[in-house]
């Protein structure tokens, strides 16, 4: 299953300017917020979470919320995507892969999910 999302970076900049950390807390955990360097990074994390929900085929909602998707980084700075136990069990997820990129005014993320037969 594959999902993709695109966000205009300025949209995230405005969210942070208006709501500060409270805006980020709506979709990021404390550990994720510690990884945010600026509004460009935050936009990439938003896109990754949206792309993941699209790959699941449900979007962000009751089946999979923003806090069911967690991003971290490898020692080399590559993003890692983890899912809550609830989502793993509901969608039979066996593996995740994420790529985040920024180009000009946009942040883009692609997520690939593997699931076992259910």
ABEGO torsion letter per residue (X at the ends): XBBBBBBBAAAAAAAAAAAEAAAAAAABBAAAAAABABAAAAAAAAAAAAAAAAAAGAEBEAABBAAABBBBBBAAGBBBBBBBAAAAAAAGBABBBBBBBBBEABBBBBBBBBBBBX
